[in-house]
């Protein structure tokens, strides 16, 4: 029977005219009721004949006009909201006020006509109550008949502020959500035990889990503003220990008037729980640098490059030149731009940044004013095995782009570097450090010679969450497959930042840079990878997933640094961005050394190439790598040289 009524009511809606007629009948009923209460049954007929017909007609006429103005009958009664009830009050107040003025005018024209102010006001109050009551009754009856699906999941909502209340209302009013809200959780002592939307508020303590078990609650939806408390407290572990799954939503202001389950109600991810403070950037300053400019992004199909493209697109550039040699991801980026930023002119170019002739043609045609250089090989173990490719893309590609930026008068060149460039222990990190050295020395060289046309800025940060090939997607896939999770070392730690956060700071640093700086980003607290793996297993709710230690990979450190021992930092106006004081290099010498390194790389002699890299960056000490042999060779040469010098002094 309930199923029949549910289907019947779901497919039928009262017409506007029907609702208007019901509201008119409520006016008539309110008027007659007040006359009856005032004059009794015997006097009702006489009084209505004398003045009641005129009064009723005036009330109906002006209230109908008011209903038309406020559109009180245009909604669906069973989905009435608070705003609909407020409109009813406004409409009746206006209608009764105009009616009263009209009745006063009639009384002045016809002294025999009587108007009772008490009856008029009492009719207004009763009319308001009955119309509001009619909406509430229809809504409650519909919800009691249809209710939630029989297989609805019992849930609690963590959060009693406006976001939590809005979340509860959205879930109650949307049958797409197969959830039944049974209570709220709060951290505020003064809220415990009170009722909210007819539901009890419970304290966040050990007793909570007994309540959840008694009410058969296996899911808690965390209000968006409570995510920071979840992130920085043991609450997550408490929920997981009791087999409670956690969901969250996007902020209320992103709901676009409604909350949809598929898009905005989601499982809490490990990225949501890592300790990070929000990042604020100077949007006006960034917009001033990018708006109306020709912006080039290399590595535009990668994790960082694609997010830079998205953020740049929001600042209304004249056009964006996307360069990458990964055809399929670049095509996906084209489709995304066509869908979201159809008005922005784009140049989608498949090209290798290490191809000087190709890049020269691109610069000559597009004349970029602002360059974000994110194209690079980044995977440490891969580059240990492919040394020459690391040099030809990371070093040569950067040199070609930097030289062309000067030749074609680009205003800014922002290079994306890495924390692995500090005291590098692997080929990839050293290749990025050499790129930093070339860009910075070129900037100083141009400044000294009064030729500074391009501002060269380097940004250096650690791992980004969810980037291609990073540890979190790997762990997620391993959990999906039932494990084991592979961790290289029990003590290994890394800094993490989300891709949007990193790119926001890149844009901020680019706007504040004057040329020659290496900007460091405050990455927050380092995260132990073993703890990360454990937390992801707990968060997934999976059982009996093991963790295996595979040993450090070639070139891998236990921890990464953002500065080496001889460097320090200068603060900027942004609390999360600092300038590194680093050793400066002579441009002509660096240029010759790098050109020699590039030439050697084309001989594909890895040992010789790495030896040259170590000559350019003396702090490059290989770890867990076959190139440790080069370090030992250089140490012997240094010892021999030292002996020669001592012998010379003794003579």
C-alpha positions in Angstrom: 0.0 0.0 0.0 2.8 2.4 0.9 4.6 1.6 -2.3 1.4 2.3 -4.3 0.9 5.6 -2.5 4.5 6.6 -2.9 4.4 6.0 -6.7 1.0 7.8 -6.9 2.1 10.8 -5.0 5.6 11.0 -6.6 4.0 11.3 -10.1 1.3 13.8 -9.2 1.5 17.5 -8.2 -1.3 19.8 -7.4 -1.8 22.5 -10.0 -1.3 26.1 -9.1 -5.0 26.8 -9.5 -5.8 24.0 -7.1 -3.5 25.5 -4.5 -4.9 29.0 -5.0 -8.4 27.7 -4.5 -7.4 25.9 -1.3 -5.8 29.1 0.0 -9.0 31.1 -0.9 -11.1 28.5 1.0 -8.8 28.9 4.0 -9.5 32.7 3.9 -13.2 32.0 3.8 -12.9 29.5 6.7 -10.9 31.9 8.8 -13.4 34.7 8.3 -16.4 32.5 9.1 -14.7 31.0 12.1 -13.9 34.5 13.6 -17.5 35.7 13.0 -18.8 32.5 14.6 -16.6 33.0 17.7 -17.6 36.6 18.0 -21.3 36.5 17.4 -22.2 32.8 18.0 -24.3 30.6 15.7 -27.5 32.7 16.0 -25.8 36.1 15.2 -23.6 34.6 12.5 -26.2 34.7 9.7 -27.4 38.2 10.5 -23.9 39.7 10.8 -22.6 38.0 7.6 -25.6 39.3 5.7 -25.0 42.8 7.0 -21.3 43.3 6.6 -19.6 39.9 6.3 -20.1 39.4 2.5 -18.4 42.7 1.7 -15.6 42.1 4.1 -15.0 38.6 2.8 -15.0 39.8 -0.8 -12.5 42.5 0.0 -10.2 40.0 1.9 -10.3 37.5 -0.9 -9.8 40.1 -3.7 -6.7 41.8 -2.1 -5.2 38.6 -0.7 -5.4 36.9 -4.1 -3.6 39.9 -5.6 -1.0 39.5 -2.9 -0.7 35.8 -3.5 0.0 36.6 -7.2 2.7 39.0 -6.2 4.5 36.7 -3.8 3.7 33.5 -5.8 2.7 31.6 -2.7 0.9 28.9 -4.8 3.7 28.2 -7.3 5.6 25.6 -5.3 5.1 21.9 -4.6 3.4 21.7 -1.2 5.2 18.5 -0.1 8.6 20.2 -0.7 7.7 23.4 1.1 10.7 25.1 2.7 11.1 27.8 5.3 11.3 30.4 2.6 7.8 29.4 1.3 6.4 29.9 4.8 7.9 33.3 5.0 6.4 34.3 1.7 3.0 33.3 3.0 3.4 35.6 6.0 4.5 38.5 3.7 1.6 37.9 1.3 -1.1 37.7 4.0 0.3 40.7 5.8 0.2 42.8 2.7 -3.2 41.5 1.7 -4.8 42.1 5.1 -3.2 45.5 5.4 -4.6 46.8 2.1 -8.0 45.1 2.9 -8.1 47.0 6.2 -7.5 50.3 4.5 -10.2 49.5 1.9 -12.7 48.6 4.6 -12.0 51.9 6.4 -12.7 53.8 3.2 -16.0 51.9 2.8 -16.9 52.7 6.4 -16.3 56.4 5.8 -18.5 56.3 2.7 -21.2 54.2 4.4 -21.5 55.0 8.1 -23.8 52.0 8.5 -21.0 49.6 7.5 -19.2 48.2 10.6 -15.7 46.9 10.8 -14.3 45.2 13.9 -10.5 45.7 14.2 -10.3 42.8 16.6 -12.1 40.4 14.2 -9.9 41.6 11.3 -6.7 41.0 13.2 -7.8 37.7 14.6 -8.8 36.5 11.1 -5.4 37.5 9.9 -3.6 35.5 12.6 -5.8 32.4 12.1 -5.3 32.7 8.3 -1.5 32.7 8.7 -1.6 29.8 11.0 -3.9 27.7 8.8 -1.9 28.3 5.6 1.4 27.5 7.2 -0.2 24.4 8.9 -1.6 23.2 5.6 1.9 23.2 4.1 3.4 21.4 7.1 0.7 18.8 7.2 1.1 18.0 3.5 4.9 17.8 3.8 4.7 15.6 6.9 2.0 13.3 5.5 4.0 12.8 2.3 7.2 12.1 4.2 5.5 9.7 6.6 4.0 7.7 3.6 7.1 7.7 1.4 9.8 8.0 4.1 13.2 6.8 3.3 13.8 3.5 1.4 13.5 0.4 3.6 17.2 -0.3 3.1 18.3 3.2 4.2 21.6 3.4 6.1 21.4 4.9 9.6 23.8 7.8 9.9 24.9 10.4 12.4 26.2 13.9 11.3 29.3 15.2 12.9 28.8 19.0 13.3 26.0 21.1 14.7 26.9 24.4 13.0 25.0 25.7 9.9 26.9 23.4 7.6 25.8 20.3 9.6 22.2 21.5 9.8 22.2 22.2 6.0 23.6 18.7 5.4 20.9 17.1 7.5 18.2 19.0 5.7 19.6 18.1 2.3 19.8 14.4 3.1 16.3 14.4 4.6 14.8 16.2 1.5 16.5 14.2 -1.2 15.5 10.6 -1.9 18.7 10.1 -3.8 20.4 9.7 -0.5 19.6 6.3 1.0 20.4 7.6 4.5 18.4 8.1 7.6 19.7 10.8 10.0 19.4 9.6 13.6 21.5 12.1 15.5 24.2 14.7 15.7 27.7 14.6 17.2 29.3 17.7 18.7 32.5 18.8 20.5 30.7 21.6 22.3 29.6 20.8 25.9 26.8 23.3 25.9 25.2 21.5 22.9 25.2 18.0 24.3 21.8 16.5 25.1 19.9 19.2 23.2 17.7 18.6 20.2 18.4 19.7 16.6 15.8 19.2 13.9 14.1 16.8 16.4 17.2 14.7 16.8 19.4 14.3 19.9 23.0 15.8 20.0 25.6 13.5 21.4 29.0 14.2 22.9 32.2 13.1 21.1 33.4 10.7 23.7 33.6 6.9 24.4 29.9 6.7 25.2 29.2 7.8 21.6 30.2 4.5 20.2 27.8 2.6 22.5 25.0 4.9 21.2 26.1 4.3 17.6 26.0 0.5 18.2 22.6 0.7 19.8 21.2 2.6 16.9 22.9 0.4 14.3 24.8 3.4 12.9 27.7 2.4 10.7 28.3 5.7 8.9 29.1 9.2 10.1 29.0 12.1 7.7 31.5 14.8 8.7 30.5 18.4 8.2 33.1 20.2 6.0 34.1 22.6 8.7 34.9 19.7 11.0 37.6 18.3 8.7 40.4 20.1 10.4 39.5 18.5 13.8 39.3 15.1 12.1 42.7 15.7 10.5 44.5 16.8 13.7 43.0 14.4 16.3 42.8 10.6 17.0 39.1 10.7 16.2 39.7 9.0 12.8 41.3 6.0 14.5 38.4 5.8 17.0 35.9 5.6 14.2 37.8 3.1 12.3 38.4 0.9 15.4 34.6 0.7 15.7 34.1 -0.1 12.0 32.4 3.3 11.4 32.9 4.6 7.8 33.3 8.3 7.2 31.9 10.5 4.5 32.1 14.2 3.9 30.9 16.9 1.4 32.2 19.9 -0.4 31.6 23.2 1.4 28.0 24.4 1.5 28.8 27.4 -0.8 29.7 25.0 -3.6 26.4 23.1 -3.5 24.8 25.4 -6.2 21.6 25.4 -4.2 21.4 21.6 -3.7 23.5 18.7 -2.6 23.9 15.8 -5.1 25.0 12.4 -3.8 27.1 11.5 -6.9 29.1 14.7 -7.0 29.4 16.1 -3.5 29.0 13.3 -1.0 32.2 11.3 -0.9 34.4 9.1 1.1 37.0 10.8 3.2 40.3 10.4 1.4 43.8 10.3 3.0 44.5 13.6 1.3 41.7 15.2 3.4 43.4 14.0 6.6 47.0 15.0 6.3 48.0 17.9 8.6 47.9 21.0 6.4 46.8 24.6 7.0 44.8 26.4 4.4 46.7 28.5 1.9 45.7 32.1 1.0 47.0 33.8 -2.1 46.9 37.3 -3.5 44.4 36.9 -6.3 44.5 40.5 -7.4 48.3 40.5 -7.7 48.3 37.2 -9.7 45.5 38.4 -12.0 47.4 41.6 -12.7 50.3 39.6 -14.0 48.4 37.0 -16.0 45.3 38.8 -17.3 45.5 39.5 -21.0 48.9 37.8 -21.3 50.2 35.1 -23.6 51.0 32.3 -21.2 53.0 29.2 -22.0 52.9 26.1 -19.9 55.3 23.2 -20.6 54.5 19.8 -19.2 50.9 21.0 -19.6 49.5 17.4 -19.5 51.2 16.4 -16.3 49.9 16.7 -12.7 51.4 20.1 -11.9 51.3 21.5 -15.5 47.6 20.7 -16.0 46.6 22.3 -12.7 48.7 25.4 -13.5 46.7 25.6 -16.8 43.4 25.4 -14.9 44.4 28.1 -12.5 45.8 30.3 -15.2 42.6 29.9 -17.2 40.6 31.4 -14.3 42.7 34.7 -14.6 41.5 35.5 -18.1 44.8 35.3 -20.1 44.9 36.3 -23.8 45.8 32.8 -24.7 47.5 29.7 -23.2 50.1 27.7 -25.1 50.1 24.1 -23.8 53.2 22.1 -24.6 53.8 18.4 -23.8 54.9 15.3 -25.6 52.3 13.0 -24.0 49.7 13.0 -26.7 46.7 11.3 -24.9 46.8 13.4 -21.7 47.3 16.5 -23.8 44.2 15.6 -25.8 42.3 15.1 -22.5 43.4 18.6 -21.5 42.2 20.0 -24.7 38.7 18.5 -24.2 38.6 19.9 -20.6 39.5 23.4 -21.8 36.9 23.2 -24.5 34.3 22.3 -22.0 35.1 24.7 -19.1 36.9 27.6 -20.7 35.5 27.7 -24.2 36.2 31.5 -24.6 40.0 31.2 -23.9 42.2 30.9 -27.0 44.5 27.9 -26.7 47.4 26.5 -28.6 47.7 22.7 -28.0 51.2 21.6 -29.1 52.8 18.2 -29.0 56.5 18.9 -28.7 59.7 17.9 -26.9 61.2 20.8 -24.9 64.7 19.3 -25.7 64.1 19.9 -29.5 65.7 23.3 -30.0 64.5 23.8 -33.6 60.9 22.9 -32.7 60.9 25.2 -29.7 62.4 28.0 -31.7 59.5 27.8 -34.2 56.9 27.7 -31.4 58.4 30.8 -29.6 58.6 32.7 -32.9 54.9 32.0 -33.6 53.4 32.4 -30.1 55.7 35.0 -28.5 54.9 33.9 -24.9 55.0 36.7 -22.2 54.7 34.4 -19.2 56.2 30.9 -19.1 55.6 28.2 -16.5 58.2 25.5 -17.1 56.9 22.2 -15.6 58.1 19.8 -18.2 60.6 17.3 -16.6 61.3 13.7 -15.9 60.7 13.3 -12.2 60.8 9.6 -11.2 63.9 9.0 -9.2 64.5 5.2 -9.9 63.7 5.7 -13.6 66.2 8.5 -14.0 68.9 6.4 -12.3 68.5 4.0 -15.2 68.1 6.7 -17.9 70.7 9.3 -17.1 71.1 10.8 -20.6 67.3 11.3 -21.0 67.3 13.1 -17.6 69.9 15.5 -18.9 68.4 16.0 -22.4 65.0 16.8 -21.0 65.5 18.4 -17.6 68.8 20.3 -18.3 68.8 20.8 -22.0 65.0 21.5 -22.2 65.4 24.1 -19.4 68.4 25.7 -21.2 66.6 25.9 -24.5 63.5 27.4 -23.0 65.4 29.9 -20.9 67.5 31.1 -23.8 64.4 31.5 -26.0 62.6 33.4 -23.2 65.4 36.0 -23.3 65.6 36.0 -27.1 61.9 36.6 -27.6 61.5 39.0 -24.7 59.3 37.0 -22.3 58.5 38.9 -19.1 58.6 36.0 -16.7 60.0 32.5 -16.6 58.9 30.4 -13.7 60.6 27.0 -13.3 59.2 24.2 -11.2 61.9 22.5 -9.3 62.0 20.0 -6.4 63.3 19.4 -2.9 65.3 16.6 -4.4 67.6 19.3 -5.9 69.0 20.0 -2.4 72.0 17.9 -1.6 71.0 15.6 -4.4 71.4 11.9 -3.9 70.1 10.9 -7.3 70.4 11.8 -11.0 66.9 13.3 -11.2 67.5 15.7 -8.2 70.9 16.7 -9.6 69.5 17.4 -13.1 67.0 19.8 -11.5 69.8 21.4 -9.4 71.8 22.0 -12.6 68.7 23.5 -14.2 68.3 25.8 -11.2 72.0 26.8 -11.5 71.7 27.7 -15.1 68.5 29.7 -14.8 69.8 31.6 -11.8 73.2 32.3 -13.3 71.6 33.5 -16.5 69.4 35.9 -14.6 72.4 37.3 -12.7 74.4 37.6 -16.0 71.7 39.6 -17.7 71.3 41.8 -14.7 75.0 42.6 -14.5 75.2 43.4 -18.2 72.1 45.6 -18.1 70.2 43.2 -20.4 67.6 42.0 -17.9 64.5 41.6 -20.0 63.2 38.4 -18.5 62.6 37.7 -14.8 63.7 34.1 -14.0 62.0 32.6 -10.9 62.5 29.1 -9.5 60.0 27.4 -7.2 61.1 24.4 -5.1 58.7 22.1 -3.2 58.3 18.5 -2.2 55.9 15.7 -3.1 52.3 16.5 -4.3 49.4 14.4 -3.3 47.8 12.4 -6.0 50.4 13.2 -8.7 51.1 10.6 -11.4 53.1 7.8 -9.9 53.1 9.1 -6.4 52.7 6.9 -3.3 49.1 7.6 -2.5 47.6 6.3 -5.8 50.0 3.4 -5.5 48.8 2.5 -2.0 45.2 3.0 -3.1 45.6 0.5 -5.9 47.4 -2.0 -3.6 44.6 -1.8 -1.1 42.0 -2.4 -3.9 43.9 -5.5 -4.9 44.0 -6.8 -1.3 47.6 -5.8 -0.6 50.4 -5.9 0.4 51.3 -2.3 0.7 55.0 -1.8 -0.2 57.0 0.7 1.8 60.7 1.1 1.0 61.9 1.7 4.6 60.1 1.9 8.0 61.7 5.3 8.8 61.3 7.1 5.4 59.5 10.4 5.6 58.3 12.9 3.0 56.7 16.4 2.8 53.3 16.5 1.0 51.2 19.2 -0.5 48.1 19.0 -2.7 48.4 19.8 -6.4 46.1 22.9 -6.2 48.0 24.2 -3.2 51.4 23.8 -4.8 50.2 25.5 -8.0 48.6 28.4 -6.1 52.0 29.0 -4.5 53.7 28.8 -7.9 51.5 31.5 -9.2 52.0 33.6 -6.1 55.8 33.2 -6.2 55.7 34.0 -9.9 53.9 37.3 -9.3 56.2 38.4 -6.5 59.5 37.4 -8.1 61.8 40.1 -9.5 64.3 37.7 -11.0 67.0 35.3 -9.8 65.2 34.0 -6.8 64.7 30.4 -5.7 61.5 30.3 -3.7 60.8 27.6 -1.1 57.4 26.5 0.0 56.5 25.7 3.5 55.4 22.1 3.1 54.2 21.7 6.7 55.1 18.7 8.8 56.8 15.8 7.2 54.7 12.6 7.0 56.1 9.1 7.8 55.3 6.9 4.9 54.7 3.9 7.2 52.1 5.9 9.1 50.5 7.0 5.9 50.2 3.4 4.8 48.7 2.3 8.1 46.2 5.2 8.0 45.1 4.4 4.5 44.5 0.8 5.4 42.4 1.8 8.5 40.5 4.4 6.4 39.7 1.8 3.8 38.1 -0.5 6.4 40.0 -3.4 4.8 41.1 -6.2 7.1 44.4 -8.2 7.2 46.3 -6.1 4.6 50.0 -6.4 5.3 52.8 -3.9 4.8 56.0 -5.1 3.2 59.4 -3.3 3.3 61.2 -3.5 0.0 64.3 -1.5 0.7 65.4 2.0 -0.5 65.3 2.3 -4.2 68.3 3.6 -6.2 69.0 7.2 -5.3 66.3 7.4 -2.6 66.9 9.2 0.7 65.2 8.6 4.0 64.2 12.2 4.0 64.2 15.2 1.7 65.5 18.7 2.4 64.4 22.1 1.2 67.8 23.7 1.9 71.3 22.4 2.2 73.5 23.2 5.2 75.1 26.3 3.6 71.9 27.9 2.7 69.4 29.9 4.7 66.2 31.7 3.8 64.7 35.2 3.6 61.0 35.7 4.5 58.5 37.1 2.1 55.1 38.8 2.6 53.6 35.3 2.2 54.0 33.1 5.3 54.4 29.9 3.2 56.9 31.3 0.7 60.6 31.9 1.4 63.6 32.9 -0.7 66.6 30.6 -0.5 70.0 32.1 -0.2 72.1 29.8 -2.4 75.6 29.8 -3.8 75.9 31.9 -7.0 77.6 30.6 -10.1 79.5 32.4 -12.9 77.3 32.2 -16.0 80.0 31.7 -18.6 81.6 28.9 -16.6 78.3 27.3 -15.9 77.2 27.6 -19.6 80.4 25.8 -20.8 80.1 23.1 -18.2 76.4 22.4 -19.0 77.1 22.4 -22.8 79.8 19.9 -22.2 77.5 17.8 -20.0 74.8 17.8 -22.7 77.4 16.7 -25.3 78.5 13.8 -23.1 74.9 12.8 -22.5 74.6 12.1 -26.3 77.3 9.4 -25.9 75.1 7.5 -23.5 78.0 6.8 -21.2 76.2 6.9 -17.8 79.3 6.8 -15.6 80.9 9.6 -17.5 77.7 11.7 -17.6 77.2 11.3 -13.8 80.9 12.2 -13.2 80.4 15.5 -15.0 77.2 16.1 -13.1 79.1 15.7 -9.8 81.8 18.1 -11.0 79.1 20.8 -11.6 77.3 20.0 -8.3 79.9 18.8 -5.8 77.3 18.1 -3.1 75.8 15.4 -5.3 76.5 12.2 -3.4 74.8 9.1 -4.8 72.9 6.8 -2.3 72.1 3.2 -2.9 73.2 3.6 -6.5 75.8 2.2 -8.9 77.1 5.7 -9.2 78.6 5.5 -5.7 81.6 4.2 -7.6 82.0 7.6 -9.2 82.0 9.2 -5.7 84.8 6.8 -4.6 86.8 7.6 -7.8 86.5 11.4 -7.2 87.5 11.0 -3.6 90.7 9.2 -4.7 91.4 11.9 -7.2 91.0 14.5 -4.6 93.3 12.6 -2.2 96.0 12.4 -4.9 95.6 16.1 -5.7 95.9 16.8 -2.0 99.1 14.8 -1.7 100.6 16.6 -4.7 99.9 20.0 -3.1 101.4 18.8 0.2 104.5 17.6 -1.6 104.8 20.9 -3.5 104.7 22.8 -0.2 107.3 20.4 1.4 109.7 21.0 -1.4 
